[in-house]
Amino acid sequence: MRYPRDLHGDGPNRKIVWPGEARIALQFVVNYEEGGENSVLHGDAASEAFLSEIVGAEPWPGKRHWNMESIYEYGARAGFWRLHRLLTGARVPVTVYGVATALKRSPAQVAAMQDAGWEIASHGLKWIEHRDFTVEEERAEISEAIRMHTLVTGERPRGWYTGRCSENTLDLIKEIGGFDYVSDSYADDLPYWHEHAGRHQLVVPYTLDANDMRFATAQGFNCGDQFFSYLKDSFDMLYAEGTAGSPKMMSIGLHCRLAGRPGRAAALARFIDYVKTHEKVWLARRIDIARYWAEAYPFRPREDRPSRLSEKDFVARFGGVFEHSDWIARRAFAGELSPAHDTPTGLHAALTVVFRAASEPERLAVLTAHPDLAGKLAEAKRLTESSTEEQASAGLTALTDGERERFNTLNCAYVEKFGFPFIMAVKGRSKDEILAAFESRIENDRHAEFETACRQVERIALLRLRDMLPG
């Protein structure tokens, strides 16, 4: 079974470089939704109920909600212009998530966005939920959003963010194509490449935490100071990580009807002033980040990833990781593999779970499949390639006569006592260390030594996978 979610990403050690060696890429989004929200005037079944001062509002089926409409109107009539003055005055680059029908109803605001050099990305056709749309319905909605956006702005959108999306949104954007990025994800602090059905798409993740929407949700911000404090703490943490050599991206989400209110705009202004006291901050539009990333960190296909192999290829490649025990690889393949298992640590975890879940006779068979250290198989050059390399790295193929005799004596005594050969991950160990461990462990009782040998088998598997796979 293939698990589609990627819970690993690039792992803990990803190092990237922003332009000018910036310590953080900071991006402001203005969501323009006013005039695109649910309304019977727009042909919808009920009024809007999401992200307004009326927390907990319910849709009014078949009726206009005058208070809700006027709150959204405030965003267009007053809030937008306050944010526009603030952001242009501070020379902050901006990406607009523009709902196509909202943009069509606001020509003056669109002209102001364009005059300021703001990027206008698509925020869909209407500001409505898409979770219950069929694939065909959503595909048609996206196509109409692109058409209307192009007519209204004069340019096809290069970025996309539905927001109230479905499970199909990202893949549909990838299928339709023509987008530098999509932002329907909250999965990372950096852009990443999403792959599906032979296609790939750059994702520039968005945010729901550093976002003024929390003024309109339970357990959210209730005053400007909380908003400022949260933005500052987020910026400080990410800036410190960038200073330590691991730069990230910070997105800030704004809505004209929310952050455009005076008390909230004042907090935003304080935050921008705070940011400007720092050096090496890359203030950018999302399209700038996407284009930089695509050039600096282009998509590189890896069809040889373990989670993408056929069963035949998977077993052929990893069946020998546990010595002569390809049944472990077969069971792992039949289990749940995902991108998290495409690294040495990840695949080792999948194989080890199978080994640990096996019966004691099965695990004993794995132990007995291992050769003696410096034993007769080694002398006859009948070890597997991995075992040969491992024993050679520890100098076990170049023993003196006395050393060889000592190993033979210990091997015989150990097998007679425990019923399986002495197993140790010898890579990086010296002959003296191996002999010392041999002499110590032979004094164990069988249960303790069985468990010790199993852990050594797991260690050997990990070392082999580290040689086979990129980290």
N, C-alpha and C positions, 0 to 999 in steps of 0.2 A: 504494500500500500504506500502511496506517495502522499505525504502531508504537505499541503500547498503553502503554508505560512513559513516565512523566513524569520526565525527567532534568533538568528546568529548575526546576520549582517556582516560587517567587516571585522567583527571581533574587537578586542580591547586595544589593539596596537596600531590602528590606522593612523598614519601620519599624512597630513595634507599641507599644502602651502597656498595661502590666498595671495592675490596680487599685492605687491608692495610688502610682502611678509606680514600682512595684517594679522592681528591676534584674534579678530572676530569679524565675521561678515554679518552686518546688521541690516535688517530689511523690514520696512514698514508697508503694511497692506491697508488700503482703504477699501472696505467693502461697500459697493454702491448697489443697494437692493431696493431703494425707495421707488415705488411705482411698479415693482416686479413681484411684490408679495401677493399672497392669497387674498383675493377679493372677488365678490360676485361681479364687480365691474369688469374683471379680467376674465370672466367666464369660469371662475372656480366655484366649487360647491359651497364654500363657507369662507368666513373671514379669517385673517391671519391670527395666529396665537403664539408666535415664537419671537423671542428676543426683542422685548419692548419693556417699557416701564411697568407694564401690567404683568407682573410675575405670576405665573399660574393661570394665565388667561386661557379660556376655552374657545374653540371655533364656534361661530354663530352660523349654523347651516342656513343657507338661503338668504342671509341678511348682511347688510353692511354694518361694520363695527366702527362707528364714527370716532370714538376715542383712539382706537388702534390706528385707523387711517391717519388721524391728525398727528400721532406720534411719528409715524413713518414720514409724513409730510414735513415735519420739523427737520428731519435729517436732510431732505433735499433743499428746503427753503433757507435753513439757517446753519445746521450742523456742518454740511459740506463746506460752506464758505468759510466757516471758522477754521476747520481743519486745513483747508486750502491756504488760507493766509498764514497759519502757523507753520505748515510744512514748507511752503515755498519761501517764506521769510527766513527760515532756518537753513534753506538750501539742502533739504533732505530729499533724496530720490524716493519715489513712491511707485508701487505697483497697485493698480486698481483692479479689484475683482468686480467686474461690471456685469450685472444681469442684463441680458440683451434688451428685454422689454423695458427695464428701468432706464437704460441709457437712451433708448428711443424717445422716452417721455421727458428727457432732461437735456435738451440741446445746449443750453448755456453751460451746464456743468461739464459736458463732454468737451466743449471747446476750451474750457479752462484747464481741464486735464491735459489736453493736447498741447496747449500753449506752454504749460509748465514742463513738458517733456516727460510726463508720467506714462509708464507702461499701462495699457488697458488690456488686461487678460480677461478671458471669458469666465463668467460665473454662472453659465447656463442660460437657458431661455427665460425661465421664470424662477422666482425664489420660493420653491415648493419642494415637498418631499418626493424622492424618486425610489424609495425602497420597494414599492409595490409595482413599479413599472416592469413590463416585460422587456426583454432584450430589444425587440423590434421597436417598441414604443420609445425606449430611451435613446436608441440609435437615431430615430427620427427627430427626437427633441434636440439632441446634440447637433445634428445637421442643420436644423432650423436656427439654433442659437448662433452657429458659425455664420450662416447666411445673413441673419439680421445684424449681428455684430459688425460684419464687413460693410454692410450698407450704411450703418449709422456712423461708424468711425472712419471708414475709407480704407481700413486695413483688416486683413484676416487676423484673428487672435493667434498668438504664438504660445500663450500659456493658458492652462485650464484649471479651474477649481469649481466643482459642483457644490461641495459643502454638504448639502442634504442628499447624499449620493446613495447608490445601491451597490451591491456586491459586484456588479458588472461594469461600473463606471470606468475604472482605470483601464480595464482591458478593451473597452469600447473606444476610448480615446486613442489607445495604442493602435487599434484596428483601423480607425478612421485616418490617423496619421496627420502629419503636418504640424505637430506641436513640439516646441523645444522642451517643454516640461509639463507635467501635471502635478498638482499639489494636493490631491485627495489622499493624503496620508499624514499621519502624526508619528511615524515610526522611528524617526532618527533626528539627530542634530546636524546631519550632513545630507547632501543629495545622495541618491543611489540609483542604480539601474534596476528596473523591474523587467523580468522576462516572463513571457507566456506565449505558448503556441507558436514558437519560432520567431517571435517579434520581441523587441526591447524598447523601453521608454524610460527617459530620465524622469525621476521623481524628485521634486524639491519640496520636502515636507513642510507642512504648515503647523500652526499651533492653536490649541484651545485653552492654554493656560495663561500665556502672556497675551491676553486677548480681552478687550473691553466687554465681550459678551458676558463675562462673569459679573457685570453690574446687573444683568438681567436673569440670573440663574440662582437657584438656592445655593447657600454656602459660597457666595461669590463676594466681590468687592462691594462695600457699601459707601465708600468715600474715596476721594482722590488720593489721599495719603496711602491707602492700602494698594491702590493701583501703582502709584509711584514706587512704593517699597518693593512690591513684587517684581516690577520691571528692573529696578536697580539690583536686587539680589540676583536675578537671573543673569543680567549683564555681567555683574562682578564675578560670578562663578565661571561663566564661559570665557570671560576675558582672562581670568587667572589660568584656566586650562590652556588657552592660547599662548599665554606667556610661558607656560611650562612646556610648550612645543606640540600641543595638540589642539590646533584651532578648530572652532566650531562655527555654526551659523545660528543666529537668533532671529526669529520672526516675531513681529508684533502686529496683532490683528486689531483693526479699528473699524467702527461703524459710525456713519454720519449721525444717526439718531441717538447714539450712546456716547462715544467719546467727543462728539460734537457739542455736547452740553457744556456750558461754561466751567463748572466745577471740575469736570473730568479733563477738559482740554487744558486747564491750568496745570494739572498733574503731569500730563503729557509734555507740556512745555518745560517743566522742571526736569523731566527725564532727559529730554533732548539736550538741554543745557549741561546736564551732568555728563552725558556721553561725550560732548564736545570738549570736555576737560581731559580726555584720554587721547593718546597717540595711537597710531596703527589700528584704527577702526575703519573697516571698509563699509561705507554706506552705499548700498547698491539696490537696484531694482532686481526683481526675481529673474527677469530675462537675462540680466547681466551675469548673475550667478550661474544660471543654467548654461549659458554659452561658454563661460569660462570653464565650467566643470567638464562640458563635453569635449573641449579641446585639451584640457590638462589631464583629465581622467576618463578617457573614452571607454566605451563599452568594449569589453574583451570576452568573447564567448569561451566557455569552458565546457565543451560537450563531454569531457572525460570525468566530470564530477561524479562521485560515487552514487549520489541520489538520482542520477540521470541514466545510469547504465542499465542495460538489459540484465536479466538474471544470469544468463550465460556469461556475459562479460564481467559482471560483478563477481561471480564465483571464481572465474578464471583469474581475476586480478587479486582478489582478497581471500581466496579459499585457503591459502597457505600461511596466512598471518598467524593463525593458531595451528601449530605443527601437524601436518597430515590430518586436518580435521575440517574439511570444507563444509561439513554440515552446519557449522556455526555461521558461516557466511550465508548459506541457503536460508537458515531460519531468520537471520537478520534482514535479508532481502524481503522475506515474506512479512516482516513486521513493518513498522512505521519509519520510513526514511524521509528526510527533508533536507533542505540546505544546511541545517545545523549539523548534519552528519558528513559534510563535505570537507572537513578538516581532520587532521590526525586525532585530535581530542574527541571530536564528535563521532567519527566512525568507530573509534576505540570504544566509546560508550555504548554504541549500538551492538557491537560484537560482544563486549563484555557482559552486557545484560543477558544475552543468550547463554553465554558460558556459565554465568552464576545461576541462571534459572534451570540449568540442566541437572539431571539426576546425578547422584554420586558415581554410579558406574560410568556414566558418560564423561564426567570430568576426569575420572581415573583413566579412561581410555586416552584422553588428551595428554595426561601426564606421561603415560607409558609410550606415547607416540614420540616423545622427545628422546634424543640420543644421550648416551652418557657423555659427560665432559671429558675430552681427550681420550675417548674410548676406542673400541675396535672399529666402529663405523668411520670415525675420523681418520684412523690409520688407513682404512681401506678406501678413503675418499668417496664414501657413499652418503655423506650428509647432504641435506638440501642446501641450495645456494645460500640461503639466509643463515642457516646454522654454521656453514663453513666460514662465512665472512665474520660472524659474531665470535666464533672460537678463535679465529686467526687474529682478530683485533685485540684479544686478551693474551695473545702469545701462547695459546694452548696447542698450536700446531708446530711449535718450536721448543719442545720440552727437552730437558736433559733426561738421560736414562733414569736417574733417581727420581726426578719429578714425575715421569711417566709411571713408574712403578708405584709411587705414592697415590696417584690418581686412580690407578687400577685397583689398588687395595681398598681405597675408600669407596669407589663405585660398587664393588662387590658387596662390601659390608652394608652399604646404604640400601641397595636393592633388596638384599636378603632381609633387612629389618623392616622396610616400609612397603616393598612391593612395587615401587616405581623409581625411576632414576632421579638422581640429584639434579634439580633444575635451578638455574640462577641466571638472571639477566647480566651477562658478563661484559657487555659492551661498555667500554670505559673503565673496566676494572683490571687490576693487575693479577698475575698468577698468585702472588702472596695473599691478596685479599680473598681470592676465590678459595684457596686452600683453607684459610682461616674460617671462612663461612661454612665450608664443608665440614670441618672438624667440630665446629660449634653446633651446627644444626643436626648432626647425626645423633646428638644426645637428646633431641626432642622426643616426645611421645608421638604416636602416629597421627592423632587428630591434629595436633599443632603443626606437624610437618606437612600434612596434607594441605592445610589451609595456607601455609607459607609457600608451598610449591605452586598452588593455584595463583597466588598473588604474583609470584615470579613469572608464571606463564602470561599473566595479564600485562606485566611490565615489558616482557619481551615483545608482545603484540604491539604495544604502544611505540616502542623504539622502532619496530619494523615499519609501522605506519608513518612515523615521522620521516623515514627515508623515502617513502613512497609518495607522499602527498605534500603539497605546499601548506604552510602554516596558516 
